[in-house]
Amino acid sequence: MNIKYVISILLLAISQPTVSFATPVATPVATPVTYLTSDTTEPMSDFAKPISDAAKPMANVAKPLFSPIKPVTEQGVMPIQLAATYNKSDYINIAEYLVSEKLDGVRARWTGTQLLTRNGNKIHAPEWFTKNWPDVALDGELWTQRSSFEAIASIVLSHTPDERWRTVKMMLFDMPVSHVPFATRLSTMEALVKQANSNSLTTIPQFTLDSQRLLEAKIDEVTAKGGEGLMLHHKAAFYQDGRSNQLLKAKRFNDAEAKVVGYVKGKGKFAGMMGSLMVETPEGVQFKIGTGFSMKQRRYPPPMNSWITFKYFGVTKKGIPRFASFRHVRPDKDLPDL
């Protein structure tokens, strides 16, 4: 399979109605992209189910249409598209967006020949894992199930692949191709996945919602099941390097990264263990995190100068995260740009 196959898909496809950009979209935020895991575990087969008939699966909604194929990767720098934050107060036409669950895995780029992390580090996947994959660039999430970020990272970031890779799938969510609307990129990905016929390669299920009320209910449903939240991607959006206000992440809490700079001794039931971590954000804000740790993590806390992901609910007037809670250690290979 090669780029000629991708072009042929576009040439043979039919056009879809133009989606209007007249509706304002949310303003992008300036904070770094971040990830987290959640508190419960659910099998892959049960995620991203519609809450009602109003949540419509994406079957046959968009078919590939002709547009010049220009891989963004040919521009010389590996582009990474990042999501802005959805705010309930922002007015957007939900019907113009494709919706999917936000997965808590390790983001990966398939270049057509190898898997790379967001920072361009090689992922040492077994040869069988990527066998028959298309020779075009694809963006996705290496994932197993909810609440398993650390387990996933230990599998896919190891230099020595093992049988645990059998539990991993590459969940595709985009193609880094310029001048092609997202709905078309999605249909093209689905066609490529079908031809590859690989158990390790699939697309993240996409669906549509008719109203903001249904969107809010779906966010609550996914969060209650241990998911991170939802991703909203405008059907007519082009792929762009950096943060896009046509790609939105919708969650019930914020998350960020911080560096471990110290430890506070525990008291009472935590005597002889770590009571809390002293951490510092990339902006230089220092604060303590004392919740979210297992007993094992209190006995063996994250190393000094390592990076962790934490969740929080807004900030104080001094910029300190409110109700900060530990999520997981962030591997160096998977750190976002800080």
C-alpha positions in Angstrom: 0.0 0.0 0.0 1.3 3.5 -0.8 0.3 7.1 -1.2 -1.1 6.4 -4.6 -3.7 4.2 -2.9 -4.7 7.1 -0.6 -5.0 9.4 -3.6 -7.2 6.8 -5.4 -9.6 6.8 -2.5 -10.1 10.5 -2.8 -10.5 10.4 -6.6 -13.1 7.7 -6.5 -15.1 9.2 -3.6 -18.2 11.4 -3.7 -18.5 14.9 -2.3 -20.3 15.8 0.9 -22.1 19.1 1.7 -19.9 22.0 2.8 -19.9 22.6 6.6 -20.2 26.2 7.5 -17.6 28.0 9.7 -20.1 30.8 10.4 -20.6 29.6 14.0 -17.9 30.9 16.4 -15.6 28.3 17.9 -13.9 28.2 21.3 -10.8 30.3 21.9 -7.6 28.2 22.3 -5.9 28.2 25.6 -2.2 28.9 26.2 -1.5 26.1 28.6 0.6 23.0 27.7 -1.2 19.9 26.5 -1.7 17.5 29.3 -3.0 14.0 30.0 -4.2 11.9 32.9 -5.6 8.6 34.0 -8.8 8.0 35.9 -9.9 6.0 38.9 -11.8 3.0 37.5 -11.0 0.4 34.9 -13.3 -0.6 32.1 -12.6 -3.0 29.2 -12.0 -1.6 25.7 -15.2 -3.1 24.4 -17.4 -0.9 26.7 -16.0 2.6 26.0 -17.6 5.5 24.0 -21.1 4.1 23.9 -23.8 6.6 22.9 -26.1 7.7 25.7 -29.2 7.6 23.5 -30.4 7.5 19.9 -29.5 11.2 19.8 -25.8 10.2 19.9 -25.5 9.0 16.3 -22.6 6.7 15.1 -20.6 8.0 12.2 -21.3 5.2 9.7 -21.6 6.7 6.2 -21.8 10.2 7.5 -18.7 11.4 5.6 -17.2 9.8 2.5 -13.7 10.7 1.2 -13.8 13.6 -1.2 -11.1 14.8 -3.6 -8.5 17.2 -2.3 -4.8 17.5 -3.0 -2.9 15.1 -0.7 0.1 16.9 0.8 1.6 15.1 3.8 2.4 17.7 6.5 5.4 15.7 7.4 7.1 16.8 4.1 7.4 20.3 5.6 10.6 19.2 7.5 9.3 19.2 11.1 7.1 16.6 12.6 3.8 18.6 13.3 1.7 17.7 16.2 -1.9 19.1 16.4 -3.0 19.9 20.0 -6.5 20.5 21.4 -7.9 23.6 23.0 -10.2 23.4 25.9 -14.0 23.3 25.6 -15.9 25.7 27.9 -19.6 25.3 28.5 -20.0 29.0 28.1 -18.5 29.0 24.6 -21.1 29.0 21.9 -20.4 26.3 19.3 -22.7 24.3 17.0 -22.3 20.8 18.4 -23.8 19.3 15.3 -20.8 20.5 13.2 -18.4 18.4 15.3 -17.5 14.7 15.4 -17.2 13.5 19.0 -15.0 10.7 20.5 -13.8 9.6 23.9 -10.5 11.1 25.0 -8.2 8.1 25.7 -5.6 8.0 28.4 -2.9 6.1 26.5 0.5 7.0 25.0 0.2 9.3 21.9 2.0 7.9 18.9 2.8 8.8 15.3 3.0 6.1 12.6 5.3 7.6 10.0 4.5 4.9 7.4 7.6 2.9 8.5 7.9 3.2 12.3 6.1 4.3 15.5 7.3 7.5 17.3 6.3 9.3 20.5 5.1 12.9 20.4 8.7 14.0 20.9 10.0 11.9 18.0 11.5 9.0 20.1 11.3 5.6 18.5 8.7 3.2 20.0 10.1 -0.4 19.8 7.0 -2.2 18.7 7.2 -5.9 17.7 7.4 -6.4 13.9 4.1 -8.2 13.9 2.3 -5.3 15.6 2.7 -3.0 12.6 2.6 -5.6 9.8 0.5 -4.6 6.8 0.0 -1.1 8.2 -0.4 1.6 5.5 2.8 3.5 4.4 1.2 6.9 5.2 1.5 9.0 8.4 -1.2 8.4 11.0 -1.8 9.8 14.5 -3.2 7.7 17.3 -3.2 6.6 20.9 -1.5 3.3 22.0 -4.1 2.1 24.4 -5.5 -0.9 26.3 -8.3 0.2 28.6 -9.2 3.1 30.9 -7.2 3.9 34.0 -4.1 2.1 32.7 -1.7 4.8 31.6 1.3 3.6 33.7 0.8 0.0 32.5 0.5 1.1 28.9 3.6 3.3 29.2 5.6 0.4 30.7 4.7 -1.7 27.7 5.1 0.6 24.7 8.1 2.7 26.0 10.3 -0.3 26.8 13.2 -1.0 24.4 12.5 -4.7 24.6 9.0 -5.6 23.3 7.3 -8.5 24.8 4.0 -10.4 24.7 2.2 -7.6 26.6 1.9 -5.8 23.3 -0.9 -8.3 22.5 -3.2 -6.2 24.7 -2.4 -2.9 22.9 -4.1 -1.3 20.0 -3.2 1.7 18.0 -6.4 3.8 18.2 -6.3 6.2 15.2 -7.8 9.7 15.6 -6.2 11.7 12.7 -4.0 11.9 9.7 -1.4 14.7 9.5 -2.4 15.8 6.0 -2.9 19.4 5.1 -5.8 20.9 3.0 -8.2 18.0 3.7 -11.2 18.4 6.0 -11.3 16.2 9.1 -14.4 14.3 8.0 -12.6 13.3 4.9 -9.4 12.3 6.8 -11.6 10.1 9.0 -13.2 8.3 6.1 -9.8 7.8 4.5 -8.4 6.3 7.8 -11.3 3.9 8.0 -10.7 2.7 4.4 -6.9 2.3 5.2 -7.7 0.3 8.4 -10.1 -1.9 6.5 -7.5 -2.7 3.9 -4.7 -3.3 6.4 -6.9 -5.9 8.2 -4.7 -5.7 11.3 -6.0 -6.6 14.8 -3.7 -4.0 16.2 -4.9 -1.0 14.1 -8.3 0.6 14.4 -10.0 4.1 14.5 -11.5 5.6 17.6 -15.3 5.5 17.3 -16.7 8.9 16.3 -20.3 10.0 16.7 -22.4 13.2 16.5 -24.6 14.9 19.1 -27.5 17.2 18.5 -27.3 19.6 21.4 -25.1 21.0 24.2 -27.4 19.3 26.7 -26.6 15.9 25.2 -22.9 16.8 25.1 -22.9 17.6 28.8 -24.7 14.4 29.6 -22.2 12.4 27.6 -19.2 14.0 29.3 -20.8 13.0 32.7 -21.4 9.5 31.5 -17.9 8.9 30.3 -16.4 10.5 33.4 -18.5 8.3 35.7 -17.2 5.2 33.9 -13.6 6.3 34.5 -12.9 8.0 31.2 -11.1 11.3 30.8 -13.8 13.1 28.8 -14.5 13.8 25.2 -12.8 15.2 22.1 -14.7 17.5 19.7 -13.3 17.8 16.2 -15.0 20.1 13.6 -15.9 18.2 10.5 -14.4 20.8 8.1 -11.2 21.5 10.1 -7.8 21.2 8.5 -4.9 19.6 10.3 -2.6 22.3 11.7 0.7 22.2 13.7 0.1 23.4 17.3 -3.1 24.1 19.2 -6.3 24.3 17.2 -9.5 25.9 18.3 -11.4 23.5 16.0 -10.2 20.5 18.1 -11.5 20.7 21.7 -11.1 18.6 24.8 -14.1 18.5 27.1 -13.4 17.3 30.7 -14.8 17.9 34.2 -11.4 18.8 35.6 -8.0 20.2 34.5 -4.7 18.4 34.5 -1.1 19.4 34.2 2.5 18.3 34.8 4.9 19.3 37.6 8.4 18.3 38.6 9.1 16.6 42.0 11.3 18.9 44.1 10.8 17.5 47.6 9.0 15.3 50.1 7.0 15.9 53.2 7.1 13.1 55.8 3.9 11.4 56.6 2.1 11.4 60.0 -0.4 9.1 61.7 -1.2 6.2 59.4 1.4 7.5 56.9 4.2 7.6 59.5 7.5 6.4 58.0 6.2 7.1 54.5 5.7 10.0 52.2 2.9 12.3 53.4 2.9 14.6 50.3 5.0 15.7 47.4 6.5 19.1 46.9 6.2 19.9 43.2 7.0 22.8 40.8 5.1 23.7 37.6 6.9 24.8 34.4 5.9 28.3 35.4 7.8 28.0 38.7 4.7 27.7 41.0 5.5 25.4 44.0 2.8 23.5 46.0 2.1 20.3 47.8 0.2 17.3 46.6 -1.0 14.9 49.3 -3.8 12.9 47.8 -4.2 10.3 45.0 -1.3 8.1 46.1 -1.5 4.4 46.8 0.2 3.0 49.9 2.9 1.5 47.7 3.5 4.9 46.1 3.8 6.5 49.5 6.4 3.9 50.4 8.2 4.3 47.1 7.4 7.9 45.9 8.3 9.3 42.5 12.0 10.1 42.2 13.3 13.6 42.7 13.3 15.7 39.5 10.8 13.3 37.8 7.7 14.7 36.3 4.2 13.7 37.4 0.7 14.4 36.1 -1.9 15.8 38.5 -5.5 16.8 38.3 -7.0 20.0 39.8 -10.1 22.2 39.8 -9.1 25.7 38.9 -6.4 27.9 40.6 -6.2 30.4 43.5 -5.4 34.1 43.1 -1.8 33.1 43.5 -2.0 30.6 40.7 -1.8 27.5 42.9 -3.9 24.6 41.7 -7.0 23.9 43.8 -7.6 20.4 45.2 -4.5 19.0 43.4 -4.4 15.2 43.3 -1.7 12.8 42.0 -2.4 10.9 38.8 0.7 9.2 37.7 4.4 9.5 36.9 5.1 11.0 33.4 7.8 9.0 31.5 10.5 11.2 30.0 9.8 9.8 26.5 6.2 10.9 26.7 6.5 14.4 28.2 4.7 17.1 26.3 6.5 20.4 25.5 6.8 22.1 28.8 
